[in-house]
């Protein structure tokens, strides 16, 4: 029997504002879409927290034996500065400032995004589509919305008619906003806009002559609206009606509200059963912002190259710190907080080191089955990682009592306890044991240094074919050698 049959799950649904029983559309299968990054700069720590929340959700679904299709997109076009319909595309702006092709910008920061998520032990999504790879699908959706009379063409651009849509639907159903209030609180159009109403949003924008990223369409050479990208990619891979759509709290309005409107206008049905939103990350009690200097990049935490933290911290410690707060809670990042998290993380890992050495007795003096169910109860209650971590520290206490001979455990319970602890720590929370990683790193360094010695000997023997072979095979494995006055060093690419 799949584990999900005995572990009913509740999810907080932003649409209803309540926790609801999770009932997938297709039994045993989960379709989940999460809004990915706009790749015009290095991924920031707030992004990492959001994606980490959904990484744990993905992991827990897999742990419960669900078959999951997890789609997380890459936005590589059409995201306007300040997320409005007028202005300059963020990627095009970055390309202009750095005198690069837009796709060079996209490639650079997509690689950075993947490297950071790999360092933090994220599972890759099932599908990672790009907005530029789905221009045709976006154009087809626009055609359907125009045919329904809920979009209009103006000077080569296409806008979604929010007022027309609201005659038969509810624009504001997710955010709780009222269209009449929104219109009343918005300045009147002064004749300089092609929109009929201030709340209308772009489905397609005509590109100005200087705009670099552009595609042909029935209306103009231009580019798609930001909101449309996710509608096209989510429905292509998950269907017109799927289980979960997630993202940061800041995307609830207007982005996700507009997605709902586009889907309903196009298909006549609500696209998503459960809307999930992860909350923000602050730094030293203030909003993170590059402009004020109150900002730190994930890589700067790992390297220690920053003015905020007292020392470097590993990805596992940082991950552990973030998971100590519920994904819907605001989390404040500070040196004191991550130092405390490091102590807790080390205590947990020390207990896991002792776990394989515990010995079984004739019977158990602790109800380990009840403890295990409390771990599931935590995760089944809207993925409550801080409560799960509290239960894992209860397991640490049990381990120490068993190690000291103050409690006993049967052979069956011991095997189950060891499996459960490791599953929740490594599979569900996605933590790594830094000591094991350090040991692996030391072994790798030893092997590479041995090969460098063999290469140096080959060069001394004028066996340049062997020397080049060693260098080229290391490069193929992502290990770059550098010859200098002090000898040969290496770096991992």
C-alpha positions as CSV (number, residue, x, y, z in Angstrom):
1,X,0.0,0.0,0.0
2,X,1.3,3.5,-0.8
3,X,2.2,5.5,2.2
4,X,-0.2,8.3,1.3
5,X,-3.2,6.1,1.9
6,X,-2.4,6.1,5.7
7,X,-1.1,9.6,6.0
8,X,-3.9,12.1,5.1
9,X,-2.4,15.5,4.3
10,X,-3.8,19.0,4.8
11,X,-2.6,22.0,2.8
12,X,-3.3,25.7,3.4
13,X,-5.0,27.0,0.3
14,X,-4.5,30.7,-0.4
15,X,-7.7,30.6,-2.4
16,X,-9.9,29.7,0.5
17,X,-7.7,31.0,3.3
18,X,-8.1,27.7,5.1
19,X,-6.3,24.3,5.5
20,X,-8.0,21.8,3.3
21,X,-7.7,18.0,2.9
22,X,-5.4,17.3,0.0
23,X,-7.3,15.3,-2.7
24,X,-5.4,15.0,-5.9
25,X,-7.2,15.1,-9.2
26,X,-5.8,11.8,-10.2
27,X,-5.4,9.3,-7.4
28,X,-1.7,8.7,-6.5
29,X,-0.5,11.6,-8.8
30,X,0.4,15.2,-8.0
31,X,0.8,17.9,-10.6
32,X,2.6,21.0,-9.2
33,X,3.8,24.2,-10.9
34,X,6.1,26.7,-9.2
35,X,7.0,30.1,-10.6
36,X,10.8,30.0,-11.2
37,X,13.4,32.8,-11.4
38,X,13.7,35.7,-13.9
39,X,17.3,35.1,-14.9
40,X,18.8,38.6,-15.1
41,X,20.8,38.6,-11.9
42,X,22.2,36.2,-9.3
43,X,19.6,34.3,-7.4
44,X,19.0,36.0,-4.0
45,X,18.5,34.4,-0.6
46,X,14.7,35.1,-0.6
47,X,14.4,33.1,-3.8
48,X,16.3,30.3,-2.3
49,X,14.0,30.2,0.7
50,X,10.9,30.0,-1.6
51,X,12.3,27.3,-3.8
52,X,13.5,25.4,-0.7
53,X,9.9,25.4,0.7
54,X,8.7,23.8,-2.5
55,X,11.7,21.4,-2.6
56,X,10.6,20.0,0.8
57,X,7.0,19.8,-0.4
58,X,8.1,17.9,-3.5
59,X,10.3,15.6,-1.3
60,X,7.4,14.9,1.1
61,X,5.1,14.0,-1.7
62,X,7.7,11.6,-3.1
63,X,8.2,10.2,0.4
64,X,4.5,9.5,0.6
65,X,4.8,7.4,-2.6
66,X,3.0,9.9,-4.8
67,X,4.0,10.1,-8.5
68,X,4.8,13.8,-8.9
69,X,5.2,16.0,-12.0
70,X,6.9,19.1,-10.7
71,X,7.2,21.9,-13.2
72,X,9.3,25.0,-12.4
73,X,9.9,27.5,-15.2
74,X,12.7,29.8,-16.2
75,X,11.5,33.3,-17.1
76,X,14.0,34.4,-19.8
77,X,11.9,37.1,-21.5
78,X,9.0,39.4,-21.0
79,X,9.5,40.5,-17.4
80,X,9.2,44.2,-17.3
81,X,11.1,46.4,-14.8
82,X,9.0,46.9,-11.7
83,X,6.6,44.3,-13.0
84,X,4.3,46.7,-14.9
85,X,3.3,46.8,-18.5
86,X,5.4,49.8,-19.5
87,X,9.2,50.0,-19.4
88,X,12.2,47.9,-20.2
89,X,12.6,44.1,-20.1
90,X,14.9,43.2,-17.2
91,X,17.0,40.9,-19.3
92,X,17.2,43.3,-22.2
93,X,18.3,46.1,-19.8
94,X,21.0,43.9,-18.3
95,X,22.2,43.0,-21.8
96,X,22.4,46.6,-22.8
97,X,24.3,47.7,-19.7
98,X,26.8,44.8,-20.0
99,X,27.0,44.9,-23.8
100,X,26.0,41.3,-24.1
101,X,23.5,39.3,-26.1
102,X,20.3,38.7,-24.0
103,X,20.8,35.0,-24.1
104,X,24.3,35.4,-22.7
105,X,22.7,37.1,-19.7
106,X,20.1,34.3,-19.5
107,X,22.8,31.6,-19.7
108,X,25.0,33.2,-17.1
109,X,22.3,33.5,-14.5
110,X,20.6,30.2,-15.2
111,X,23.9,28.5,-14.5
112,X,24.2,30.5,-11.3
113,X,20.7,29.5,-10.3
114,X,21.3,25.8,-10.9
115,X,24.7,25.9,-9.1
116,X,23.2,27.5,-6.0
117,X,20.3,25.1,-5.9
118,X,22.6,22.1,-6.3
119,X,24.8,23.4,-3.5
120,X,21.7,23.6,-1.2
121,X,20.8,20.0,-2.2
122,X,17.6,20.7,-4.1
123,X,16.0,18.0,-6.2
124,X,15.7,19.0,-9.8
125,X,12.1,19.5,-11.0
126,X,10.5,17.0,-13.4
127,X,10.3,19.7,-16.2
128,X,12.0,23.1,-16.3
129,X,10.5,24.9,-19.3
130,X,11.6,28.4,-20.5
131,X,9.4,31.2,-21.6
132,X,11.3,31.7,-24.9
133,X,10.6,28.1,-25.7
134,X,6.9,28.5,-25.5
135,X,6.2,31.7,-27.6
136,X,3.9,29.7,-30.0
137,X,1.8,28.4,-27.1
138,X,1.4,31.9,-25.7
139,X,0.3,33.4,-29.0
140,X,-2.3,30.6,-29.3
141,X,-3.7,31.4,-25.8
142,X,-4.0,35.1,-26.8
143,X,-5.9,34.2,-29.9
144,X,-8.4,32.2,-27.8
145,X,-8.9,35.0,-25.3
146,X,-9.4,37.5,-28.1
147,X,-12.0,35.2,-29.7
148,X,-13.8,35.1,-26.3
149,X,-14.1,38.9,-26.4
150,X,-12.0,39.3,-23.2
151,X,-8.9,40.8,-24.9
152,X,-8.4,43.6,-27.4
153,X,-5.7,44.8,-29.7
154,X,-4.4,48.4,-29.5
155,X,-1.6,49.7,-31.6
156,X,0.0,46.2,-32.0
157,X,-0.3,45.3,-28.3
158,X,-2.9,43.0,-26.8
159,X,-4.5,43.7,-23.4
160,X,-6.7,41.6,-21.2
161,X,-10.0,43.3,-20.5
162,X,-10.3,43.0,-16.7
163,X,-13.7,44.8,-16.5
164,X,-15.2,42.6,-19.3
165,X,-13.9,39.5,-17.6
166,X,-15.3,40.5,-14.2
167,X,-18.8,40.7,-15.7
168,X,-19.0,36.9,-15.5
169,X,-16.0,36.0,-13.2
170,X,-14.3,37.3,-10.1
171,X,-11.1,39.2,-10.7
172,X,-9.7,39.3,-7.2
173,X,-10.8,35.8,-6.1
174,X,-7.2,34.9,-4.9
175,X,-6.0,38.2,-3.5
176,X,-9.4,39.3,-2.0
177,X,-9.3,42.6,-3.9
178,X,-12.4,44.2,-5.3
179,X,-12.3,45.4,-8.9
180,X,-14.4,48.5,-8.2
181,X,-12.1,49.5,-5.4
182,X,-9.1,48.9,-7.6
183,X,-10.5,51.1,-10.3
184,X,-11.5,53.8,-7.9
185,X,-8.0,53.9,-6.4
186,X,-6.2,54.0,-9.7
187,X,-5.4,57.3,-11.5
188,X,-7.4,58.0,-14.6
189,X,-5.8,57.1,-17.9
190,X,-4.5,60.3,-19.4
191,X,-4.7,59.3,-23.0
192,X,-1.1,58.2,-23.2
193,X,-2.0,54.5,-22.7
194,X,-3.6,52.1,-25.1
195,X,-5.5,50.4,-22.2
196,X,-9.2,50.8,-21.8
197,X,-8.9,50.5,-18.1
198,X,-6.0,51.0,-15.6
199,X,-6.3,47.4,-14.4
200,X,-6.0,45.8,-17.8
201,X,-2.7,43.9,-18.3
202,X,-0.6,43.1,-21.3
203,X,-0.9,39.7,-23.0
204,X,1.4,40.9,-25.9
205,X,3.5,44.0,-26.1
206,X,4.6,45.6,-29.4
207,X,8.4,46.0,-29.3
208,X,9.8,49.5,-29.7
209,X,12.5,49.8,-32.3
210,X,15.3,49.6,-29.7
211,X,13.9,46.5,-28.0
212,X,16.2,43.6,-28.5
213,X,14.1,40.6,-27.7
214,X,11.1,40.3,-30.1
215,X,9.1,37.7,-31.9
216,X,6.6,37.9,-34.8
217,X,2.9,37.6,-34.0
218,X,-0.4,38.3,-35.7
219,X,-0.4,41.7,-34.0
220,X,3.2,43.0,-34.1
221,X,6.8,42.1,-33.6
222,X,6.9,42.0,-29.8
223,X,7.1,39.9,-26.7
224,X,4.6,38.2,-24.4
225,X,3.3,39.6,-21.1
226,X,4.9,38.3,-17.9
227,X,1.7,36.7,-16.6
228,X,1.0,34.8,-19.8
229,X,4.2,32.8,-19.7
230,X,3.3,30.7,-16.6
231,X,-0.2,30.1,-18.0
232,X,1.2,28.6,-21.2
233,X,3.8,26.5,-19.5
234,X,1.7,25.2,-16.6
235,X,-1.2,24.1,-18.8
236,X,1.0,22.6,-21.4
237,X,2.6,20.2,-19.0
238,X,0.0,19.8,-16.3
239,X,-3.3,20.3,-18.2
240,X,-6.0,23.0,-17.9
241,X,-6.8,21.8,-14.4
242,X,-4.0,20.7,-12.0
243,X,-3.4,20.2,-8.3
244,X,-1.0,22.8,-7.0
245,X,0.4,26.2,-8.0
246,X,3.1,27.7,-5.8
247,X,5.3,30.7,-5.6
248,X,6.4,33.6,-3.3
249,X,3.8,35.6,-1.4
250,X,4.7,38.6,-3.5
251,X,3.3,36.8,-6.6
252,X,-0.2,36.5,-5.3
253,X,-1.2,39.8,-6.9
254,X,-1.0,40.6,-9.7
255,X,0.8,37.7,-11.2
256,X,-1.2,34.7,-9.9
257,X,-4.5,36.7,-10.0
258,X,-3.8,37.3,-13.7
259,X,-3.0,33.7,-14.3
260,X,-6.4,32.6,-12.9
261,X,-8.1,35.2,-15.1
262,X,-6.2,34.1,-18.3
263,X,-6.9,30.4,-17.6
264,X,-10.6,30.9,-16.9
265,X,-11.0,33.2,-19.9
266,X,-9.3,30.7,-22.2
267,X,-10.7,27.4,-20.8
268,X,-13.8,28.3,-18.9
269,X,-12.6,26.6,-15.7
270,X,-10.5,27.3,-12.6
271,X,-6.9,26.1,-13.3
272,X,-5.7,25.1,-9.9
273,X,-7.2,23.4,-6.8
274,X,-4.5,24.5,-4.3
275,X,-2.7,27.8,-4.4
276,X,0.4,27.9,-2.1
277,X,2.5,30.9,-1.2
278,X,5.8,31.0,0.7
279,X,6.5,34.0,2.9
280,X,9.4,36.4,2.7
281,X,12.9,36.4,4.2
282,X,14.2,39.5,6.0
283,X,17.8,40.4,7.0
284,X,18.5,41.8,10.5
285,X,14.8,42.7,10.8
286,X,14.7,44.7,7.6
287,X,13.6,43.9,4.0
288,X,16.5,42.7,1.9
289,X,17.5,45.3,-0.7
290,X,20.6,45.7,-2.8
291,X,20.1,49.5,-2.9
292,X,20.5,49.8,0.9
293,X,23.2,47.2,1.3
294,X,21.0,45.1,3.5
295,X,21.5,42.1,1.3
296,X,23.5,38.9,1.1
297,X,23.8,36.3,-1.7
298,X,23.7,32.6,-1.0
299,X,27.2,32.1,-2.3
300,X,28.5,34.8,0.1
301,X,27.1,32.8,3.0
302,X,29.1,29.7,1.9
303,X,32.3,31.6,1.2
304,X,32.1,34.0,4.2
305,X,32.9,36.9,1.7
306,X,30.4,39.4,3.3
307,X,30.2,42.0,6.0
308,X,27.1,40.6,7.7
309,X,28.1,37.2,9.1
310,X,30.9,36.3,11.5
311,X,32.1,33.4,9.4
312,X,31.2,31.1,6.5
313,X,28.3,28.7,7.0
314,X,27.6,25.5,5.1
315,X,24.6,25.0,2.8
316,X,23.3,22.3,5.1
317,X,23.4,24.7,8.1
318,X,21.7,27.4,6.1
319,X,19.1,25.0,4.9
320,X,18.5,23.8,8.5
321,X,18.1,27.4,9.6
322,X,15.5,28.1,7.0
323,X,13.5,25.0,7.7
324,X,13.2,25.9,11.4
325,X,10.4,28.3,10.3
326,X,7.1,27.4,8.7
327,X,7.1,28.2,5.0
328,X,4.1,30.7,5.5
329,X,5.9,32.6,8.2
330,X,8.3,35.6,7.8
331,X,11.8,34.5,8.6
332,X,14.6,36.8,9.7
333,X,18.1,36.0,8.8
334,X,20.9,37.2,11.1
335,X,24.3,36.1,12.3
336,X,23.0,35.2,15.8
337,X,20.2,33.1,14.3
338,X,22.4,31.1,11.9
339,X,25.0,30.6,14.7
340,X,22.3,29.1,16.9
341,X,21.1,27.0,13.9
342,X,24.6,25.6,13.4
343,X,24.7,24.4,17.0
344,X,21.4,22.6,16.6
345,X,22.4,21.1,13.2
346,X,25.7,19.8,14.8
347,X,23.8,18.3,17.7
348,X,21.4,16.5,15.2
349,X,24.3,15.2,13.1
350,X,26.2,13.9,16.2
351,X,23.1,12.0,17.2
352,X,22.8,10.5,13.7
353,X,26.5,9.4,14.0
354,X,25.5,7.4,17.1
355,X,22.4,5.9,15.5
356,X,24.0,2.9,13.8
357,X,25.8,1.9,16.9
358,X,22.7,1.5,19.1
359,X,22.1,-2.0,20.3
360,X,18.7,-3.7,20.5
361,X,17.2,-5.2,23.7
362,X,14.3,-7.6,24.4
363,X,11.7,-4.8,24.4
364,X,11.1,-1.1,23.9
365,X,10.6,1.2,26.9
366,X,9.6,4.1,24.6
367,X,6.7,4.1,22.2
368,X,8.7,4.7,19.0
369,X,5.7,4.1,16.7
370,X,3.9,7.1,18.4
371,X,7.0,9.3,17.9
372,X,7.1,8.4,14.2
373,X,3.5,9.2,13.8
374,X,4.1,12.6,15.4
375,X,6.7,13.3,12.7
376,X,4.1,12.5,10.0
377,X,1.5,14.6,11.8
378,X,3.8,17.6,11.6
379,X,4.4,17.2,7.9
380,X,0.7,16.3,7.2
381,X,-0.3,19.6,8.8
382,X,0.6,21.9,5.9
383,X,4.3,20.7,5.8
384,X,5.2,22.0,9.3
385,X,9.0,21.6,9.2
386,X,9.6,23.4,12.6
387,X,7.4,20.9,14.4
388,X,9.1,18.0,12.5
389,X,12.5,19.4,13.6
390,X,11.2,19.5,17.2
391,X,10.3,15.8,16.9
392,X,13.8,15.1,15.5
393,X,15.3,16.6,18.6
394,X,13.1,14.4,20.6
395,X,14.7,11.6,18.7
396,X,18.1,13.0,19.6
397,X,17.1,12.7,23.3
398,X,16.0,9.1,22.7
399,X,19.3,8.3,21.0
400,X,21.3,9.7,24.0
401,X,19.1,7.8,26.5
402,X,19.5,4.5,24.5
403,X,23.3,5.1,24.2
404,X,23.5,5.6,28.0
405,X,21.5,2.5,28.7
406,X,18.7,4.5,30.3
407,X,16.0,3.3,27.8
408,X,15.7,0.1,25.7
409,X,14.5,-0.7,22.2
410,X,13.6,-3.9,20.5
411,X,15.3,-5.1,17.3
412,X,12.2,-4.3,15.1
413,X,11.7,-0.9,16.7
414,X,15.4,-0.1,16.3
415,X,15.4,-0.9,12.6
416,X,12.2,1.2,12.1
417,X,13.6,4.0,14.2
418,X,16.9,4.2,12.3
419,X,15.1,4.2,8.9
420,X,12.6,6.8,10.0
421,X,15.1,9.3,11.4
422,X,17.3,9.1,8.3
423,X,14.3,9.4,6.0
424,X,13.0,12.6,7.7
425,X,16.4,14.2,8.0
426,X,17.9,13.4,4.6
427,X,15.0,12.5,2.3
428,X,12.3,14.9,3.5
429,X,14.2,17.9,4.9
430,X,17.0,17.4,2.4
431,X,19.9,17.9,4.8
432,X,23.4,16.6,4.2
433,X,25.9,15.5,6.7
434,X,28.7,18.0,6.4
435,X,31.3,15.7,8.0
436,X,30.6,13.1,5.3
437,X,30.9,15.7,2.7
438,X,34.2,17.0,4.1
439,X,35.5,13.4,4.2
440,X,34.5,13.0,0.5
441,X,36.2,16.3,-0.3
442,X,39.4,15.2,1.4
443,X,39.4,11.9,-0.6
444,X,38.8,13.8,-3.9
445,X,41.7,16.1,-3.1
446,X,43.9,13.2,-2.4
447,X,43.0,11.4,-5.7
448,X,43.5,14.6,-7.8
449,X,46.8,15.3,-6.1
450,X,47.9,11.8,-6.9
451,X,47.0,12.3,-10.6
452,X,48.8,15.6,-10.6
453,X,51.9,13.8,-9.3
454,X,51.6,11.2,-12.1
455,X,51.2,14.0,-14.7
456,X,54.3,15.8,-13.4
457,X,56.3,12.5,-13.6
458,X,55.0,12.0,-17.2
459,X,56.1,15.4,-18.1
460,X,59.5,14.9,-16.6
461,X,59.7,11.7,-18.6
462,X,58.7,13.6,-21.7
463,X,55.6,11.4,-22.0
464,X,53.5,14.3,-23.1
465,X,50.7,12.1,-24.5
466,X,50.1,10.7,-21.0
467,X,50.4,14.1,-19.4
468,X,47.8,15.6,-21.8
469,X,45.5,12.6,-21.3
470,X,45.5,13.0,-17.5
471,X,44.7,16.8,-17.9
472,X,42.0,16.3,-20.5
473,X,40.2,13.5,-18.6
474,X,40.2,15.7,-15.5
475,X,38.8,18.6,-17.5
476,X,36.0,16.2,-18.8
477,X,35.2,15.5,-15.1
478,X,35.0,19.3,-14.4
479,X,38.4,19.5,-12.7
480,X,40.6,22.3,-14.1
481,X,44.4,22.1,-13.6
482,X,46.4,25.3,-13.4
483,X,50.2,25.3,-13.7
484,X,52.1,28.0,-11.9
485,X,55.4,28.9,-10.3
486,X,54.3,27.3,-7.0
487,X,53.3,24.1,-8.8
488,X,50.0,22.7,-10.1
489,X,46.7,23.5,-8.4
490,X,43.2,22.5,-9.3
491,X,39.7,23.9,-9.2
492,X,36.3,22.2,-9.6
493,X,34.2,23.9,-12.2
